[in-house]
């Protein structure tokens, strides 16, 4: 992905986290639907981005490198979640992320992906509580991309070069559709809650202002958001 595409994706994951906070405070059916729609779009984009990022030569070696990167990221997140779980006496959660060096080495490539997804899903279930342990929405998004890449790479598809080219085109289209979805469907709905849920509104727009997208002139300026945040903290 290009730097601009990466910025858009990172912004969207940050927005998703803040949108979940708004949904918790105000489970308006339309807001719930937009939140779920954003998650669905991000999941599809993550899979496409993972395919687009796959190497196209030296497939066996490249597959091993893709898996090594995914495993390292999984172990890093697992360590943070395990620490959080132990601190808060969450035995079931701790069990899901307790790994050792042989957890991946002794299993086939196809069996490693479900194990990595298990860690991802465990972290996702408590994401709001993991910031102090170093796991953010962006970190989790990066892990998902690596897991998706490993899932694709495990079969060493002969059509990888063709698939990668198609994915590059699909990724650009999907990111444009994502930006349109936020600007025209999610932003107006969140703005309708500015007076009723000012803290959630300010948090959402701080996440949205990570990058400057065209066509968002109705979006509050940074100074206005900062002033709202300061008023809330007073």
Rosetta constraint file for C-alpha pairs under 8 A:
AtomPair CA 1 CA 5 HARMONIC 5.89 0.50
AtomPair CA 1 CA 6 HARMONIC 6.21 0.50
AtomPair CA 1 CA 49 HARMONIC 7.08 0.50
AtomPair CA 1 CA 52 HARMONIC 7.76 0.50
AtomPair CA 1 CA 53 HARMONIC 7.28 0.50
AtomPair CA 2 CA 6 HARMONIC 6.19 0.50
AtomPair CA 3 CA 7 HARMONIC 6.18 0.50
AtomPair CA 4 CA 8 HARMONIC 6.29 0.50
AtomPair CA 5 CA 9 HARMONIC 6.22 0.50
AtomPair CA 5 CA 172 HARMONIC 7.92 0.50
AtomPair CA 5 CA 175 HARMONIC 7.28 0.50
AtomPair CA 6 CA 10 HARMONIC 6.07 0.50
AtomPair CA 7 CA 11 HARMONIC 6.03 0.50
AtomPair CA 7 CA 210 HARMONIC 7.88 0.50
AtomPair CA 7 CA 211 HARMONIC 6.88 0.50
AtomPair CA 8 CA 12 HARMONIC 6.17 0.50
AtomPair CA 8 CA 175 HARMONIC 7.53 0.50
AtomPair CA 8 CA 179 HARMONIC 7.97 0.50
AtomPair CA 8 CA 211 HARMONIC 7.10 0.50
AtomPair CA 9 CA 13 HARMONIC 6.34 0.50
AtomPair CA 9 CA 42 HARMONIC 7.88 0.50
AtomPair CA 9 CA 175 HARMONIC 7.74 0.50
AtomPair CA 10 CA 14 HARMONIC 6.32 0.50
AtomPair CA 10 CA 138 HARMONIC 5.85 0.50
AtomPair CA 10 CA 141 HARMONIC 7.88 0.50
AtomPair CA 11 CA 15 HARMONIC 6.11 0.50
AtomPair CA 11 CA 207 HARMONIC 6.31 0.50
AtomPair CA 11 CA 208 HARMONIC 6.30 0.50
AtomPair CA 11 CA 210 HARMONIC 5.95 0.50
AtomPair CA 11 CA 211 HARMONIC 7.10 0.50
AtomPair CA 12 CA 16 HARMONIC 6.08 0.50
AtomPair CA 12 CA 42 HARMONIC 7.77 0.50
AtomPair CA 12 CA 208 HARMONIC 7.57 0.50
AtomPair CA 13 CA 17 HARMONIC 6.51 0.50
AtomPair CA 13 CA 42 HARMONIC 7.62 0.50
AtomPair CA 13 CA 137 HARMONIC 5.80 0.50
AtomPair CA 13 CA 138 HARMONIC 6.29 0.50
AtomPair CA 13 CA 141 HARMONIC 7.11 0.50
AtomPair CA 14 CA 18 HARMONIC 6.59 0.50
AtomPair CA 14 CA 137 HARMONIC 5.96 0.50
AtomPair CA 14 CA 138 HARMONIC 6.88 0.50
AtomPair CA 14 CA 207 HARMONIC 5.68 0.50
AtomPair CA 14 CA 208 HARMONIC 7.90 0.50
AtomPair CA 15 CA 19 HARMONIC 5.96 0.50
AtomPair CA 15 CA 204 HARMONIC 6.00 0.50
AtomPair CA 15 CA 207 HARMONIC 5.29 0.50
AtomPair CA 15 CA 208 HARMONIC 6.20 0.50
AtomPair CA 16 CA 20 HARMONIC 6.21 0.50
AtomPair CA 16 CA 35 HARMONIC 6.90 0.50
AtomPair CA 16 CA 38 HARMONIC 6.94 0.50
AtomPair CA 16 CA 39 HARMONIC 7.15 0.50
AtomPair CA 17 CA 21 HARMONIC 6.68 0.50
AtomPair CA 17 CA 128 HARMONIC 7.70 0.50
AtomPair CA 17 CA 137 HARMONIC 6.75 0.50
AtomPair CA 18 CA 22 HARMONIC 6.50 0.50
AtomPair CA 18 CA 200 HARMONIC 7.12 0.50
AtomPair CA 18 CA 203 HARMONIC 6.30 0.50
AtomPair CA 18 CA 204 HARMONIC 5.26 0.50
AtomPair CA 18 CA 207 HARMONIC 7.43 0.50
AtomPair CA 19 CA 23 HARMONIC 6.21 0.50
AtomPair CA 19 CA 35 HARMONIC 6.39 0.50
AtomPair CA 19 CA 200 HARMONIC 7.92 0.50
AtomPair CA 19 CA 204 HARMONIC 6.54 0.50
AtomPair CA 20 CA 24 HARMONIC 6.21 0.50
AtomPair CA 20 CA 35 HARMONIC 6.88 0.50
AtomPair CA 21 CA 25 HARMONIC 6.40 0.50
AtomPair CA 21 CA 200 HARMONIC 6.84 0.50
AtomPair CA 22 CA 26 HARMONIC 5.92 0.50
AtomPair CA 22 CA 27 HARMONIC 7.69 0.50
AtomPair CA 22 CA 197 HARMONIC 7.85 0.50
AtomPair CA 22 CA 200 HARMONIC 5.50 0.50
AtomPair CA 22 CA 201 HARMONIC 7.82 0.50
AtomPair CA 23 CA 27 HARMONIC 4.67 0.50
AtomPair CA 23 CA 28 HARMONIC 6.99 0.50
AtomPair CA 23 CA 31 HARMONIC 6.48 0.50
AtomPair CA 23 CA 32 HARMONIC 6.15 0.50
AtomPair CA 23 CA 35 HARMONIC 7.80 0.50
AtomPair CA 27 CA 31 HARMONIC 6.78 0.50
AtomPair CA 27 CA 32 HARMONIC 6.22 0.50
AtomPair CA 28 CA 32 HARMONIC 6.16 0.50
AtomPair CA 29 CA 33 HARMONIC 6.14 0.50
AtomPair CA 30 CA 34 HARMONIC 6.28 0.50
AtomPair CA 31 CA 35 HARMONIC 6.14 0.50
AtomPair CA 31 CA 186 HARMONIC 7.93 0.50
AtomPair CA 31 CA 189 HARMONIC 7.24 0.50
AtomPair CA 32 CA 36 HARMONIC 6.21 0.50
AtomPair CA 33 CA 37 HARMONIC 6.02 0.50
AtomPair CA 34 CA 38 HARMONIC 6.10 0.50
AtomPair CA 34 CA 185 HARMONIC 7.65 0.50
AtomPair CA 34 CA 186 HARMONIC 6.41 0.50
AtomPair CA 35 CA 39 HARMONIC 6.38 0.50
AtomPair CA 36 CA 40 HARMONIC 6.19 0.50
AtomPair CA 37 CA 41 HARMONIC 6.24 0.50
AtomPair CA 38 CA 42 HARMONIC 6.14 0.50
AtomPair CA 38 CA 178 HARMONIC 7.89 0.50
AtomPair CA 39 CA 43 HARMONIC 6.10 0.50
AtomPair CA 40 CA 44 HARMONIC 6.35 0.50
AtomPair CA 41 CA 45 HARMONIC 6.14 0.50
AtomPair CA 41 CA 174 HARMONIC 7.93 0.50
AtomPair CA 41 CA 178 HARMONIC 7.05 0.50
AtomPair CA 42 CA 46 HARMONIC 5.98 0.50
AtomPair CA 43 CA 47 HARMONIC 6.46 0.50
AtomPair CA 44 CA 48 HARMONIC 6.35 0.50
AtomPair CA 45 CA 49 HARMONIC 5.95 0.50
AtomPair CA 45 CA 171 HARMONIC 6.51 0.50
AtomPair CA 45 CA 174 HARMONIC 6.60 0.50
AtomPair CA 45 CA 175 HARMONIC 7.53 0.50
AtomPair CA 46 CA 50 HARMONIC 6.09 0.50
AtomPair CA 46 CA 141 HARMONIC 7.73 0.50
AtomPair CA 46 CA 144 HARMONIC 7.03 0.50
AtomPair CA 46 CA 145 HARMONIC 5.45 0.50
AtomPair CA 46 CA 148 HARMONIC 7.37 0.50
AtomPair CA 47 CA 51 HARMONIC 6.42 0.50
AtomPair CA 47 CA 145 HARMONIC 6.65 0.50
AtomPair CA 47 CA 148 HARMONIC 5.66 0.50
AtomPair CA 47 CA 149 HARMONIC 7.47 0.50
AtomPair CA 48 CA 52 HARMONIC 6.13 0.50
AtomPair CA 48 CA 167 HARMONIC 5.60 0.50
AtomPair CA 48 CA 168 HARMONIC 7.83 0.50
AtomPair CA 48 CA 170 HARMONIC 7.24 0.50
AtomPair CA 48 CA 171 HARMONIC 6.17 0.50
AtomPair CA 49 CA 53 HARMONIC 6.10 0.50
AtomPair CA 49 CA 145 HARMONIC 7.01 0.50
AtomPair CA 49 CA 167 HARMONIC 7.10 0.50
AtomPair CA 49 CA 168 HARMONIC 7.64 0.50
AtomPair CA 49 CA 171 HARMONIC 6.45 0.50
AtomPair CA 50 CA 54 HARMONIC 6.55 0.50
AtomPair CA 50 CA 145 HARMONIC 5.25 0.50
AtomPair CA 50 CA 146 HARMONIC 6.68 0.50
AtomPair CA 50 CA 148 HARMONIC 5.70 0.50
AtomPair CA 50 CA 149 HARMONIC 4.56 0.50
AtomPair CA 50 CA 152 HARMONIC 7.99 0.50
AtomPair CA 51 CA 148 HARMONIC 7.69 0.50
AtomPair CA 51 CA 149 HARMONIC 5.95 0.50
AtomPair CA 51 CA 152 HARMONIC 6.76 0.50
AtomPair CA 51 CA 163 HARMONIC 7.41 0.50
AtomPair CA 51 CA 164 HARMONIC 5.94 0.50
AtomPair CA 51 CA 167 HARMONIC 6.42 0.50
AtomPair CA 52 CA 163 HARMONIC 7.69 0.50
AtomPair CA 52 CA 164 HARMONIC 4.62 0.50
AtomPair CA 52 CA 165 HARMONIC 7.03 0.50
AtomPair CA 52 CA 167 HARMONIC 5.13 0.50
AtomPair CA 52 CA 168 HARMONIC 5.49 0.50
AtomPair CA 52 CA 171 HARMONIC 7.98 0.50
AtomPair CA 53 CA 149 HARMONIC 7.63 0.50
AtomPair CA 53 CA 164 HARMONIC 7.41 0.50
AtomPair CA 54 CA 149 HARMONIC 6.69 0.50
AtomPair CA 54 CA 153 HARMONIC 7.53 0.50
AtomPair CA 54 CA 160 HARMONIC 7.94 0.50
AtomPair CA 54 CA 164 HARMONIC 7.12 0.50
AtomPair CA 55 CA 59 HARMONIC 7.56 0.50
AtomPair CA 55 CA 62 HARMONIC 6.58 0.50
AtomPair CA 56 CA 160 HARMONIC 6.34 0.50
AtomPair CA 56 CA 161 HARMONIC 5.76 0.50
AtomPair CA 57 CA 62 HARMONIC 7.33 0.50
AtomPair CA 58 CA 62 HARMONIC 5.89 0.50
AtomPair CA 59 CA 63 HARMONIC 5.75 0.50
AtomPair CA 59 CA 156 HARMONIC 6.43 0.50
AtomPair CA 60 CA 64 HARMONIC 6.35 0.50
AtomPair CA 60 CA 156 HARMONIC 7.43 0.50
AtomPair CA 61 CA 65 HARMONIC 6.33 0.50
AtomPair CA 62 CA 66 HARMONIC 6.09 0.50
AtomPair CA 63 CA 67 HARMONIC 6.20 0.50
AtomPair CA 63 CA 150 HARMONIC 7.32 0.50
AtomPair CA 63 CA 153 HARMONIC 5.50 0.50
AtomPair CA 63 CA 154 HARMONIC 6.60 0.50
AtomPair CA 63 CA 156 HARMONIC 7.25 0.50
AtomPair CA 64 CA 68 HARMONIC 6.02 0.50
AtomPair CA 65 CA 69 HARMONIC 6.16 0.50
AtomPair CA 66 CA 70 HARMONIC 6.28 0.50
AtomPair CA 66 CA 146 HARMONIC 7.29 0.50
AtomPair CA 66 CA 149 HARMONIC 6.85 0.50
AtomPair CA 66 CA 150 HARMONIC 5.78 0.50
AtomPair CA 66 CA 153 HARMONIC 7.32 0.50
AtomPair CA 67 CA 71 HARMONIC 5.94 0.50
AtomPair CA 67 CA 146 HARMONIC 7.96 0.50
AtomPair CA 67 CA 147 HARMONIC 7.96 0.50
AtomPair CA 67 CA 150 HARMONIC 5.38 0.50
AtomPair CA 68 CA 72 HARMONIC 6.12 0.50
AtomPair CA 69 CA 73 HARMONIC 6.28 0.50
AtomPair CA 69 CA 146 HARMONIC 7.01 0.50
AtomPair CA 70 CA 74 HARMONIC 6.05 0.50
AtomPair CA 70 CA 116 HARMONIC 7.92 0.50
AtomPair CA 70 CA 143 HARMONIC 6.84 0.50
AtomPair CA 70 CA 146 HARMONIC 4.89 0.50
AtomPair CA 70 CA 147 HARMONIC 5.57 0.50
AtomPair CA 70 CA 150 HARMONIC 6.76 0.50
AtomPair CA 71 CA 75 HARMONIC 6.09 0.50
AtomPair CA 71 CA 104 HARMONIC 7.65 0.50
AtomPair CA 71 CA 116 HARMONIC 7.21 0.50
AtomPair CA 72 CA 76 HARMONIC 6.26 0.50
AtomPair CA 73 CA 77 HARMONIC 6.36 0.50
AtomPair CA 73 CA 143 HARMONIC 5.93 0.50
AtomPair CA 73 CA 146 HARMONIC 7.84 0.50
AtomPair CA 74 CA 78 HARMONIC 5.94 0.50
AtomPair CA 74 CA 116 HARMONIC 6.02 0.50
AtomPair CA 74 CA 119 HARMONIC 6.76 0.50
AtomPair CA 74 CA 120 HARMONIC 7.37 0.50
AtomPair CA 74 CA 143 HARMONIC 6.61 0.50
AtomPair CA 75 CA 79 HARMONIC 6.06 0.50
AtomPair CA 75 CA 99 HARMONIC 7.37 0.50
AtomPair CA 76 CA 80 HARMONIC 6.63 0.50
AtomPair CA 77 CA 81 HARMONIC 6.21 0.50
AtomPair CA 77 CA 119 HARMONIC 7.56 0.50
AtomPair CA 77 CA 120 HARMONIC 7.84 0.50
AtomPair CA 77 CA 123 HARMONIC 7.38 0.50
AtomPair CA 77 CA 135 HARMONIC 6.77 0.50
AtomPair CA 77 CA 140 HARMONIC 7.92 0.50
AtomPair CA 78 CA 82 HARMONIC 5.90 0.50
AtomPair CA 78 CA 97 HARMONIC 5.06 0.50
AtomPair CA 78 CA 98 HARMONIC 6.99 0.50
AtomPair CA 78 CA 99 HARMONIC 7.55 0.50
AtomPair CA 78 CA 119 HARMONIC 6.07 0.50
AtomPair CA 78 CA 123 HARMONIC 7.66 0.50
AtomPair CA 79 CA 83 HARMONIC 6.21 0.50
AtomPair CA 79 CA 97 HARMONIC 7.45 0.50
AtomPair CA 79 CA 98 HARMONIC 7.84 0.50
AtomPair CA 80 CA 84 HARMONIC 6.30 0.50
AtomPair CA 80 CA 130 HARMONIC 7.72 0.50
AtomPair CA 80 CA 133 HARMONIC 5.61 0.50
AtomPair CA 80 CA 134 HARMONIC 6.92 0.50
AtomPair CA 80 CA 135 HARMONIC 7.11 0.50
AtomPair CA 81 CA 85 HARMONIC 6.01 0.50
AtomPair CA 81 CA 93 HARMONIC 7.99 0.50
AtomPair CA 81 CA 94 HARMONIC 7.27 0.50
AtomPair CA 81 CA 97 HARMONIC 6.92 0.50
AtomPair CA 81 CA 122 HARMONIC 7.86 0.50
AtomPair CA 81 CA 123 HARMONIC 6.21 0.50
AtomPair CA 81 CA 130 HARMONIC 7.23 0.50
AtomPair CA 81 CA 133 HARMONIC 7.58 0.50
AtomPair CA 82 CA 86 HARMONIC 6.08 0.50
AtomPair CA 82 CA 93 HARMONIC 7.51 0.50
AtomPair CA 82 CA 94 HARMONIC 5.05 0.50
AtomPair CA 82 CA 97 HARMONIC 6.03 0.50
AtomPair CA 82 CA 98 HARMONIC 6.67 0.50
AtomPair CA 83 CA 87 HARMONIC 6.08 0.50
AtomPair CA 83 CA 133 HARMONIC 7.85 0.50
AtomPair CA 84 CA 88 HARMONIC 6.25 0.50
AtomPair CA 84 CA 130 HARMONIC 7.21 0.50
AtomPair CA 84 CA 133 HARMONIC 7.00 0.50
AtomPair CA 85 CA 89 HARMONIC 5.82 0.50
AtomPair CA 85 CA 90 HARMONIC 4.75 0.50
AtomPair CA 85 CA 91 HARMONIC 6.78 0.50
AtomPair CA 85 CA 93 HARMONIC 6.05 0.50
AtomPair CA 85 CA 94 HARMONIC 5.26 0.50
AtomPair CA 86 CA 90 HARMONIC 6.15 0.50
AtomPair CA 86 CA 91 HARMONIC 7.13 0.50
AtomPair CA 86 CA 94 HARMONIC 6.60 0.50
AtomPair CA 90 CA 94 HARMONIC 6.20 0.50
AtomPair CA 91 CA 95 HARMONIC 6.15 0.50
AtomPair CA 92 CA 96 HARMONIC 6.61 0.50
AtomPair CA 93 CA 97 HARMONIC 6.84 0.50
AtomPair CA 93 CA 122 HARMONIC 6.68 0.50
AtomPair CA 94 CA 98 HARMONIC 6.06 0.50
AtomPair CA 96 CA 118 HARMONIC 6.79 0.50
AtomPair CA 96 CA 119 HARMONIC 6.53 0.50
AtomPair CA 96 CA 122 HARMONIC 6.80 0.50
AtomPair CA 97 CA 118 HARMONIC 7.59 0.50
AtomPair CA 97 CA 119 HARMONIC 5.42 0.50
AtomPair CA 97 CA 122 HARMONIC 7.26 0.50
AtomPair CA 99 CA 103 HARMONIC 5.86 0.50
AtomPair CA 101 CA 105 HARMONIC 6.97 0.50
AtomPair CA 102 CA 106 HARMONIC 5.60 0.50
AtomPair CA 103 CA 107 HARMONIC 7.12 0.50
AtomPair CA 104 CA 108 HARMONIC 7.91 0.50
AtomPair CA 104 CA 112 HARMONIC 5.93 0.50
AtomPair CA 107 CA 111 HARMONIC 6.00 0.50
AtomPair CA 107 CA 112 HARMONIC 6.34 0.50
AtomPair CA 108 CA 112 HARMONIC 6.42 0.50
AtomPair CA 109 CA 113 HARMONIC 7.02 0.50
AtomPair CA 109 CA 154 HARMONIC 6.03 0.50
AtomPair CA 110 CA 114 HARMONIC 7.84 0.50
AtomPair CA 110 CA 151 HARMONIC 7.53 0.50
AtomPair CA 110 CA 154 HARMONIC 6.35 0.50
AtomPair CA 111 CA 115 HARMONIC 6.92 0.50
AtomPair CA 112 CA 116 HARMONIC 6.31 0.50
AtomPair CA 113 CA 117 HARMONIC 6.16 0.50
AtomPair CA 113 CA 147 HARMONIC 6.62 0.50
AtomPair CA 113 CA 150 HARMONIC 6.98 0.50
AtomPair CA 113 CA 151 HARMONIC 6.13 0.50
AtomPair CA 114 CA 118 HARMONIC 6.08 0.50
AtomPair CA 115 CA 119 HARMONIC 6.64 0.50
AtomPair CA 116 CA 120 HARMONIC 6.32 0.50
AtomPair CA 116 CA 147 HARMONIC 6.75 0.50
AtomPair CA 117 CA 121 HARMONIC 6.01 0.50
AtomPair CA 117 CA 144 HARMONIC 7.96 0.50
AtomPair CA 117 CA 147 HARMONIC 7.14 0.50
AtomPair CA 118 CA 122 HARMONIC 6.15 0.50
AtomPair CA 119 CA 123 HARMONIC 6.21 0.50
AtomPair CA 120 CA 124 HARMONIC 6.09 0.50
AtomPair CA 120 CA 140 HARMONIC 7.16 0.50
AtomPair CA 120 CA 143 HARMONIC 7.34 0.50
AtomPair CA 120 CA 144 HARMONIC 7.08 0.50
AtomPair CA 121 CA 125 HARMONIC 6.16 0.50
AtomPair CA 122 CA 126 HARMONIC 7.04 0.50
AtomPair CA 123 CA 127 HARMONIC 5.74 0.50
AtomPair CA 123 CA 130 HARMONIC 7.91 0.50
AtomPair CA 123 CA 140 HARMONIC 7.76 0.50
AtomPair CA 124 CA 140 HARMONIC 7.45 0.50
AtomPair CA 126 CA 130 HARMONIC 6.62 0.50
AtomPair CA 127 CA 131 HARMONIC 7.38 0.50
AtomPair CA 127 CA 135 HARMONIC 7.25 0.50
AtomPair CA 127 CA 136 HARMONIC 6.91 0.50
AtomPair CA 127 CA 137 HARMONIC 7.23 0.50
AtomPair CA 130 CA 134 HARMONIC 6.52 0.50
AtomPair CA 130 CA 135 HARMONIC 5.31 0.50
AtomPair CA 130 CA 136 HARMONIC 6.83 0.50
AtomPair CA 131 CA 135 HARMONIC 5.26 0.50
AtomPair CA 131 CA 136 HARMONIC 5.53 0.50
AtomPair CA 135 CA 139 HARMONIC 5.75 0.50
AtomPair CA 135 CA 140 HARMONIC 6.79 0.50
AtomPair CA 136 CA 140 HARMONIC 6.25 0.50
AtomPair CA 137 CA 141 HARMONIC 6.03 0.50
AtomPair CA 138 CA 142 HARMONIC 6.19 0.50
AtomPair CA 139 CA 143 HARMONIC 6.34 0.50
AtomPair CA 140 CA 144 HARMONIC 6.23 0.50
AtomPair CA 141 CA 145 HARMONIC 6.33 0.50
AtomPair CA 142 CA 146 HARMONIC 6.43 0.50
AtomPair CA 143 CA 147 HARMONIC 6.19 0.50
AtomPair CA 144 CA 148 HARMONIC 6.03 0.50
AtomPair CA 145 CA 149 HARMONIC 6.12 0.50
AtomPair CA 146 CA 150 HARMONIC 6.20 0.50
AtomPair CA 147 CA 151 HARMONIC 6.16 0.50
AtomPair CA 148 CA 152 HARMONIC 6.33 0.50
AtomPair CA 149 CA 153 HARMONIC 6.02 0.50
AtomPair CA 150 CA 154 HARMONIC 5.96 0.50
AtomPair CA 151 CA 155 HARMONIC 7.86 0.50
AtomPair CA 152 CA 156 HARMONIC 7.48 0.50
AtomPair CA 152 CA 157 HARMONIC 7.90 0.50
AtomPair CA 153 CA 157 HARMONIC 7.27 0.50
AtomPair CA 156 CA 160 HARMONIC 7.66 0.50
AtomPair CA 159 CA 163 HARMONIC 5.98 0.50
AtomPair CA 160 CA 164 HARMONIC 5.85 0.50
AtomPair CA 161 CA 165 HARMONIC 6.42 0.50
AtomPair CA 162 CA 166 HARMONIC 6.38 0.50
AtomPair CA 163 CA 167 HARMONIC 6.04 0.50
AtomPair CA 164 CA 168 HARMONIC 6.23 0.50
AtomPair CA 165 CA 169 HARMONIC 6.70 0.50
AtomPair CA 166 CA 170 HARMONIC 6.22 0.50
AtomPair CA 167 CA 171 HARMONIC 5.86 0.50
AtomPair CA 168 CA 172 HARMONIC 6.58 0.50
AtomPair CA 169 CA 173 HARMONIC 6.51 0.50
AtomPair CA 170 CA 174 HARMONIC 5.99 0.50
AtomPair CA 171 CA 175 HARMONIC 6.11 0.50
AtomPair CA 172 CA 176 HARMONIC 6.32 0.50
AtomPair CA 173 CA 177 HARMONIC 6.25 0.50
AtomPair CA 174 CA 178 HARMONIC 6.05 0.50
AtomPair CA 175 CA 179 HARMONIC 6.21 0.50
AtomPair CA 176 CA 180 HARMONIC 6.28 0.50
AtomPair CA 177 CA 181 HARMONIC 6.08 0.50
AtomPair CA 178 CA 182 HARMONIC 6.32 0.50
AtomPair CA 179 CA 183 HARMONIC 6.14 0.50
AtomPair CA 179 CA 213 HARMONIC 7.94 0.50
AtomPair CA 180 CA 184 HARMONIC 5.89 0.50
AtomPair CA 180 CA 185 HARMONIC 7.80 0.50
AtomPair CA 181 CA 185 HARMONIC 5.34 0.50
AtomPair CA 181 CA 186 HARMONIC 6.58 0.50
AtomPair CA 182 CA 186 HARMONIC 4.77 0.50
AtomPair CA 182 CA 187 HARMONIC 5.76 0.50
AtomPair CA 183 CA 187 HARMONIC 5.42 0.50
AtomPair CA 183 CA 188 HARMONIC 7.48 0.50
AtomPair CA 183 CA 215 HARMONIC 7.52 0.50
AtomPair CA 183 CA 216 HARMONIC 6.42 0.50
AtomPair CA 184 CA 188 HARMONIC 6.61 0.50
AtomPair CA 185 CA 189 HARMONIC 6.68 0.50
AtomPair CA 186 CA 190 HARMONIC 6.24 0.50
AtomPair CA 187 CA 191 HARMONIC 6.05 0.50
AtomPair CA 187 CA 219 HARMONIC 7.81 0.50
AtomPair CA 188 CA 192 HARMONIC 6.35 0.50
AtomPair CA 189 CA 193 HARMONIC 7.17 0.50
AtomPair CA 190 CA 194 HARMONIC 7.02 0.50
AtomPair CA 190 CA 201 HARMONIC 6.41 0.50
AtomPair CA 190 CA 204 HARMONIC 7.98 0.50
AtomPair CA 191 CA 201 HARMONIC 6.87 0.50
AtomPair CA 193 CA 197 HARMONIC 5.42 0.50
AtomPair CA 193 CA 198 HARMONIC 7.09 0.50
AtomPair CA 193 CA 201 HARMONIC 6.69 0.50
AtomPair CA 194 CA 198 HARMONIC 4.96 0.50
AtomPair CA 194 CA 201 HARMONIC 5.46 0.50
AtomPair CA 194 CA 202 HARMONIC 7.97 0.50
AtomPair CA 197 CA 201 HARMONIC 6.13 0.50
AtomPair CA 198 CA 202 HARMONIC 6.05 0.50
AtomPair CA 198 CA 228 HARMONIC 7.56 0.50
AtomPair CA 198 CA 232 HARMONIC 7.97 0.50
AtomPair CA 199 CA 203 HARMONIC 6.20 0.50
AtomPair CA 199 CA 229 HARMONIC 7.06 0.50
AtomPair CA 199 CA 232 HARMONIC 6.89 0.50
AtomPair CA 200 CA 204 HARMONIC 6.03 0.50
AtomPair CA 201 CA 205 HARMONIC 6.31 0.50
AtomPair CA 202 CA 206 HARMONIC 6.16 0.50
AtomPair CA 202 CA 225 HARMONIC 5.66 0.50
AtomPair CA 202 CA 226 HARMONIC 7.95 0.50
AtomPair CA 202 CA 228 HARMONIC 6.74 0.50
AtomPair CA 202 CA 229 HARMONIC 6.43 0.50
AtomPair CA 203 CA 207 HARMONIC 6.46 0.50
AtomPair CA 204 CA 208 HARMONIC 6.29 0.50
AtomPair CA 205 CA 209 HARMONIC 5.99 0.50
AtomPair CA 205 CA 219 HARMONIC 7.75 0.50
AtomPair CA 205 CA 220 HARMONIC 7.36 0.50
AtomPair CA 205 CA 225 HARMONIC 7.21 0.50
AtomPair CA 206 CA 210 HARMONIC 6.91 0.50
AtomPair CA 206 CA 222 HARMONIC 7.57 0.50
AtomPair CA 206 CA 225 HARMONIC 7.07 0.50
AtomPair CA 209 CA 222 HARMONIC 7.37 0.50
AtomPair CA 220 CA 224 HARMONIC 6.25 0.50
AtomPair CA 220 CA 225 HARMONIC 6.63 0.50
AtomPair CA 221 CA 225 HARMONIC 6.45 0.50
AtomPair CA 222 CA 226 HARMONIC 6.08 0.50
AtomPair CA 223 CA 227 HARMONIC 6.07 0.50
AtomPair CA 224 CA 228 HARMONIC 6.27 0.50
AtomPair CA 225 CA 229 HARMONIC 6.16 0.50
AtomPair CA 226 CA 230 HARMONIC 6.11 0.50
AtomPair CA 227 CA 231 HARMONIC 6.17 0.50
AtomPair CA 228 CA 232 HARMONIC 6.25 0.50
AtomPair CA 229 CA 233 HARMONIC 6.24 0.50
AtomPair CA 230 CA 234 HARMONIC 6.15 0.50
